[in-house]
């Protein structure tokens, strides 16, 4: 799995997922709020399968071909 989720995207996913789960635990929204687990996991692993399918990427390009001086 190659990282395709950038820093800002990652932070927004984790915060948004945590909010959904918190709202579910407070009985503010229904059990569908457990879907917040998905953005938390994609943020933690920095990989989003949907981005791969859509050809999107929010993280900077790899510098694999460049020398480290």
N, CA, C and O atoms as CSV, one atom per row, in Angstrom:
chain,resi,resn,atom,element,x,y,z
A,1,UNK,N,N,0.841,-1.166,0.000
A,1,UNK,CA,C,0.000,0.000,0.000
A,1,UNK,C,C,0.896,1.244,0.000
A,1,UNK,O,O,1.719,1.437,0.895
A,2,UNK,N,N,0.720,2.055,-0.998
A,2,UNK,CA,C,1.474,3.285,-1.116
A,2,UNK,C,C,0.641,4.427,-0.551
A,2,UNK,O,O,-0.543,4.540,-0.868
A,3,UNK,N,N,1.238,5.271,0.277
A,3,UNK,CA,C,0.502,6.377,0.900
A,3,UNK,C,C,-0.084,7.292,-0.168
A,3,UNK,O,O,0.609,7.682,-1.107
A,4,UNK,N,N,-1.368,7.634,-0.022
A,4,UNK,CA,C,-2.002,8.557,-0.956
A,4,UNK,C,C,-2.849,9.602,-0.226
A,4,UNK,O,O,-3.630,10.319,-0.850
A,5,UNK,N,N,-2.690,9.685,1.103
A,5,UNK,CA,C,-3.424,10.649,1.910
A,5,UNK,C,C,-2.421,11.613,2.533
A,5,UNK,O,O,-1.521,11.195,3.262
A,6,UNK,N,N,-2.576,12.899,2.244
A,6,UNK,CA,C,-1.663,13.919,2.752
A,6,UNK,C,C,-1.945,14.299,4.197
A,6,UNK,O,O,-2.878,13.792,4.820
A,7,UNK,N,N,-1.115,15.207,4.719
A,7,UNK,CA,C,-1.184,15.582,6.134
A,7,UNK,C,C,-2.505,16.247,6.520
A,7,UNK,O,O,-3.134,15.844,7.498
A,8,UNK,N,N,-2.929,17.253,5.769
A,8,UNK,CA,C,-4.184,17.936,6.090
A,8,UNK,C,C,-5.362,16.982,5.939
A,8,UNK,O,O,-6.247,16.936,6.793
A,9,UNK,N,N,-5.367,16.227,4.856
A,9,UNK,CA,C,-6.421,15.235,4.607
A,9,UNK,C,C,-6.469,14.234,5.754
A,9,UNK,O,O,-7.545,13.870,6.228
A,10,UNK,N,N,-5.305,13.796,6.192
A,10,UNK,CA,C,-5.191,12.825,7.269
A,10,UNK,C,C,-5.798,13.367,8.557
A,10,UNK,O,O,-6.573,12.680,9.222
A,11,UNK,N,N,-5.445,14.599,8.907
A,11,UNK,CA,C,-5.954,15.209,10.133
A,11,UNK,C,C,-7.479,15.374,10.084
A,11,UNK,O,O,-8.171,15.107,11.066
A,12,UNK,N,N,-7.987,15.812,8.942
A,12,UNK,CA,C,-9.432,15.999,8.801
A,12,UNK,C,C,-10.179,14.680,8.907
A,12,UNK,O,O,-11.261,14.624,9.492
A,13,UNK,N,N,-9.614,13.625,8.350
A,13,UNK,CA,C,-10.241,12.303,8.425
A,13,UNK,C,C,-10.315,11.809,9.871
A,13,UNK,O,O,-11.352,11.317,10.315
A,14,UNK,N,N,-9.211,11.944,10.596
A,14,UNK,CA,C,-9.159,11.453,11.973
A,14,UNK,C,C,-10.114,12.245,12.863
A,14,UNK,O,O,-10.850,11.661,13.658
A,15,UNK,N,N,-10.104,13.571,12.732
A,15,UNK,CA,C,-10.990,14.409,13.550
A,15,UNK,C,C,-12.456,14.148,13.190
A,15,UNK,O,O,-13.294,13.997,14.079
A,16,UNK,N,N,-12.763,14.095,11.912
A,16,UNK,CA,C,-14.143,13.844,11.482
A,16,UNK,C,C,-14.653,12.498,11.944
A,16,UNK,O,O,-15.789,12.383,12.404
A,17,UNK,N,N,-13.815,11.474,11.825
A,17,UNK,CA,C,-14.205,10.136,12.285
A,17,UNK,C,C,-14.419,10.094,13.786
A,17,UNK,O,O,-15.356,9.457,14.266
A,18,UNK,N,N,-13.553,10.771,14.530
A,18,UNK,CA,C,-13.687,10.814,15.990
A,18,UNK,C,C,-14.974,11.534,16.394
A,18,UNK,O,O,-15.644,11.128,17.343
A,19,UNK,N,N,-15.315,12.598,15.674
A,19,UNK,CA,C,-16.562,13.323,15.964
A,19,UNK,C,C,-17.770,12.420,15.720
A,19,UNK,O,O,-18.692,12.379,16.534
A,20,UNK,N,N,-17.764,11.701,14.603
A,20,UNK,CA,C,-18.885,10.793,14.323
A,20,UNK,C,C,-19.045,9.741,15.414
A,20,UNK,O,O,-20.161,9.465,15.854
A,21,UNK,N,N,-17.944,9.160,15.847
A,21,UNK,CA,C,-18.008,8.129,16.888
A,21,UNK,C,C,-18.465,8.739,18.210
A,21,UNK,O,O,-19.268,8.137,18.922
A,22,UNK,N,N,-17.963,9.928,18.545
A,22,UNK,CA,C,-18.375,10.591,19.791
A,22,UNK,C,C,-19.871,10.896,19.771
A,22,UNK,O,O,-20.556,10.696,20.774
A,23,UNK,N,N,-20.381,11.376,18.647
A,23,UNK,CA,C,-21.811,11.665,18.536
A,23,UNK,C,C,-22.645,10.396,18.669
A,23,UNK,O,O,-23.743,10.425,19.226
A,24,UNK,N,N,-22.131,9.297,18.163
A,24,UNK,CA,C,-22.829,8.018,18.297
A,24,UNK,C,C,-22.860,7.570,19.754
A,24,UNK,O,O,-23.888,7.105,20.245
A,25,UNK,N,N,-21.733,7.711,20.438
A,25,UNK,CA,C,-21.663,7.302,21.841
A,25,UNK,C,C,-22.545,8.168,22.736
A,25,UNK,O,O,-23.002,7.711,23.784
A,26,UNK,N,N,-22.787,9.419,22.329
A,26,UNK,CA,C,-23.653,10.315,23.105
A,26,UNK,C,C,-25.118,10.193,22.686
A,26,UNK,O,O,-25.960,10.957,23.157
A,27,UNK,N,N,-25.425,9.250,21.817
A,27,UNK,CA,C,-26.780,9.022,21.305
A,27,UNK,C,C,-27.361,10.241,20.594
A,27,UNK,O,O,-28.577,10.435,20.587
A,28,UNK,N,N,-26.504,11.055,20.001
A,28,UNK,CA,C,-26.958,12.207,19.236
A,28,UNK,C,C,-27.344,11.779,17.830
A,28,UNK,O,O,-28.311,12.282,17.258
A,29,UNK,N,N,-26.586,10.856,17.285
A,29,UNK,CA,C,-26.904,10.292,15.972
A,29,UNK,C,C,-27.061,8.791,16.137
A,29,UNK,O,O,-26.692,8.233,17.170
A,30,UNK,N,N,-27.593,8.155,15.147
A,30,UNK,CA,C,-27.835,6.716,15.208
A,30,UNK,C,C,-26.558,5.902,15.068
A,30,UNK,O,O,-25.456,6.448,15.020
A,31,UNK,N,N,-26.724,4.597,15.003
A,31,UNK,CA,C,-25.579,3.699,14.915
A,31,UNK,C,C,-24.774,3.837,13.623
A,31,UNK,O,O,-23.663,3.316,13.536
A,32,UNK,N,N,-25.317,4.532,12.616
A,32,UNK,CA,C,-24.552,4.725,11.381
A,32,UNK,C,C,-23.297,5.554,11.645
A,32,UNK,O,O,-22.396,5.574,10.806
A,33,UNK,N,N,-23.215,6.227,12.769
A,33,UNK,CA,C,-22.037,7.023,13.110
A,33,UNK,C,C,-20.784,6.188,13.302
A,33,UNK,O,O,-19.671,6.714,13.278
A,34,UNK,N,N,-20.962,4.886,13.494
A,34,UNK,CA,C,-19.796,4.003,13.615
A,34,UNK,C,C,-18.999,3.953,12.315
A,34,UNK,O,O,-17.877,3.448,12.290
A,35,UNK,N,N,-19.579,4.478,11.235
A,35,UNK,CA,C,-18.845,4.558,9.970
A,35,UNK,C,C,-17.616,5.460,10.138
A,35,UNK,O,O,-16.724,5.454,9.290
A,36,UNK,N,N,-17.569,6.224,11.213
A,36,UNK,CA,C,-16.412,7.066,11.518
A,36,UNK,C,C,-15.124,6.276,11.681
A,36,UNK,O,O,-14.031,6.839,11.615
A,37,UNK,N,N,-15.252,4.981,11.893
A,37,UNK,CA,C,-14.069,4.118,11.986
A,37,UNK,C,C,-13.298,4.126,10.663
A,37,UNK,O,O,-12.069,4.068,10.657
A,38,UNK,N,N,-14.016,4.196,9.559
A,38,UNK,CA,C,-13.371,4.151,8.231
A,38,UNK,C,C,-12.435,5.343,8.013
A,38,UNK,O,O,-11.272,5.134,7.668
A,39,UNK,N,N,-12.899,6.591,8.200
A,39,UNK,CA,C,-11.952,7.688,7.996
A,39,UNK,C,C,-10.808,7.689,9.005
A,39,UNK,O,O,-9.704,8.125,8.679
A,40,UNK,N,N,-11.051,7.212,10.217
A,40,UNK,CA,C,-9.952,7.126,11.184
A,40,UNK,C,C,-8.888,6.159,10.685
A,40,UNK,O,O,-7.698,6.472,10.724
A,41,UNK,N,N,-9.302,4.994,10.219
A,41,UNK,CA,C,-8.337,4.004,9.728
A,41,UNK,C,C,-7.593,4.494,8.489
A,41,UNK,O,O,-6.383,4.297,8.374
A,42,UNK,N,N,-8.312,5.136,7.556
A,42,UNK,CA,C,-7.631,5.628,6.352
A,42,UNK,C,C,-6.664,6.754,6.709
A,42,UNK,O,O,-5.634,6.921,6.055
A,43,UNK,N,N,-6.991,7.527,7.744
A,43,UNK,CA,C,-6.073,8.568,8.194
A,43,UNK,C,C,-4.848,7.990,8.874
A,43,UNK,O,O,-3.732,8.452,8.637
A,44,UNK,N,N,-5.041,6.990,9.715
A,44,UNK,CA,C,-3.913,6.379,10.419
A,44,UNK,C,C,-2.967,5.639,9.469
A,44,UNK,O,O,-1.748,5.704,9.625
A,45,UNK,N,N,-3.532,4.945,8.494
A,45,UNK,CA,C,-2.702,4.181,7.559
A,45,UNK,C,C,-2.232,5.004,6.364
A,45,UNK,O,O,-1.411,4.537,5.574
A,46,UNK,N,N,-2.751,6.240,6.225
A,46,UNK,CA,C,-2.408,7.149,5.133
A,46,UNK,C,C,-2.687,6.534,3.762
A,46,UNK,O,O,-2.014,6.852,2.782
A,47,UNK,N,N,-3.681,5.656,3.704
A,47,UNK,CA,C,-4.046,5.000,2.453
A,47,UNK,C,C,-5.558,4.955,2.340
A,47,UNK,O,O,-6.247,4.522,3.263
A,48,UNK,N,N,-6.073,5.407,1.196
A,48,UNK,CA,C,-7.506,5.381,0.937
A,48,UNK,C,C,-7.759,4.595,-0.347
A,48,UNK,O,O,-7.357,5.034,-1.424
A,49,UNK,N,N,-8.422,3.437,-0.248
A,49,UNK,CA,C,-8.690,2.638,-1.439
A,49,UNK,C,C,-9.508,3.399,-2.491
A,49,UNK,O,O,-9.302,3.209,-3.690
A,50,UNK,N,N,-10.423,4.249,-2.053
A,50,UNK,CA,C,-11.227,5.025,-3.005
A,50,UNK,C,C,-10.347,5.978,-3.812
A,50,UNK,O,O,-10.575,6.173,-5.006
A,51,UNK,N,N,-9.343,6.572,-3.164
A,51,UNK,CA,C,-8.420,7.450,-3.885
A,51,UNK,C,C,-7.688,6.668,-4.980
A,51,UNK,O,O,-7.474,7.184,-6.077
A,52,UNK,N,N,-7.309,5.436,-4.682
A,52,UNK,CA,C,-6.620,4.608,-5.668
A,52,UNK,C,C,-7.525,4.363,-6.871
A,52,UNK,O,O,-7.085,4.480,-8.014
A,53,UNK,N,N,-8.776,4.026,-6.619
A,53,UNK,CA,C,-9.716,3.766,-7.708
A,53,UNK,C,C,-9.974,5.012,-8.550
A,53,UNK,O,O,-10.143,4.923,-9.766
A,54,UNK,N,N,-10.003,6.174,-7.898
A,54,UNK,CA,C,-10.284,7.420,-8.600
A,54,UNK,C,C,-9.033,8.109,-9.134
A,54,UNK,O,O,-9.131,9.122,-9.827
A,55,UNK,N,N,-7.863,7.568,-8.818
A,55,UNK,CA,C,-6.606,8.151,-9.285
A,55,UNK,C,C,-6.249,9.444,-8.564
A,55,UNK,O,O,-5.562,10.298,-9.125
A,56,UNK,N,N,-6.711,9.594,-7.324
A,56,UNK,CA,C,-6.428,10.794,-6.550
A,56,UNK,C,C,-5.273,10.566,-5.597
A,56,UNK,O,O,-4.948,9.433,-5.241
A,57,UNK,N,N,-4.656,11.675,-5.189
A,57,UNK,CA,C,-3.545,11.605,-4.243
A,57,UNK,C,C,-3.398,12.976,-3.597
A,57,UNK,O,O,-3.279,13.972,-4.310
A,58,UNK,N,N,-3.402,13.058,-2.273
A,58,UNK,CA,C,-3.254,14.342,-1.600
A,58,UNK,C,C,-1.916,14.484,-0.895
A,58,UNK,O,O,-1.645,15.523,-0.292
A,59,UNK,N,N,-1.078,13.461,-0.959
A,59,UNK,CA,C,0.238,13.576,-0.348
A,59,UNK,C,C,1.260,13.904,-1.428
A,59,UNK,O,O,1.032,13.629,-2.606
A,60,UNK,N,N,2.388,14.493,-1.028
A,60,UNK,CA,C,3.410,14.850,-2.014
A,60,UNK,C,C,3.981,13.622,-2.714
A,60,UNK,O,O,3.961,12.515,-2.177
A,61,UNK,N,N,4.487,13.840,-3.916
A,61,UNK,CA,C,5.083,12.741,-4.687
A,61,UNK,C,C,6.307,12.190,-3.970
A,61,UNK,O,O,6.990,12.911,-3.243
A,62,UNK,N,N,6.576,10.912,-4.179
A,62,UNK,CA,C,7.739,10.270,-3.593
A,62,UNK,C,C,9.014,10.866,-4.152
A,62,UNK,O,O,9.060,11.322,-5.295
A,63,UNK,N,N,10.037,10.855,-3.336
A,63,UNK,CA,C,11.344,11.319,-3.803
A,63,UNK,C,C,12.294,10.129,-3.926
A,63,UNK,O,O,13.485,10.245,-3.637
A,64,UNK,N,N,11.762,8.992,-4.352
A,64,UNK,CA,C,12.531,7.750,-4.411
A,64,UNK,C,C,13.691,7.827,-5.405
A,64,UNK,O,O,14.743,7.232,-5.169
A,65,UNK,N,N,13.517,8.539,-6.492
A,65,UNK,CA,C,14.548,8.611,-7.496
A,65,UNK,C,C,15.603,9.663,-7.244
A,65,UNK,O,O,16.569,9.756,-8.002
A,66,UNK,N,N,15.447,10.453,-6.207
A,66,UNK,CA,C,16.380,11.537,-5.920
A,66,UNK,C,C,17.403,11.088,-4.884
A,66,UNK,O,O,17.103,10.284,-4.000
A,67,UNK,N,N,18.610,11.619,-5.008
A,67,UNK,CA,C,19.638,11.268,-4.047
A,67,UNK,C,C,19.473,12.106,-2.783
A,67,UNK,O,O,19.047,13.260,-2.845
A,68,UNK,N,N,19.808,11.529,-1.653
A,68,UNK,CA,C,19.672,12.226,-0.370
A,68,UNK,C,C,21.006,12.838,-0.011
A,68,UNK,O,O,21.881,12.144,0.506
A,69,UNK,N,N,21.180,14.092,-0.265
A,69,UNK,CA,C,22.434,14.794,0.073
A,69,UNK,C,C,22.210,15.724,1.210
A,69,UNK,O,O,23.139,16.406,1.643
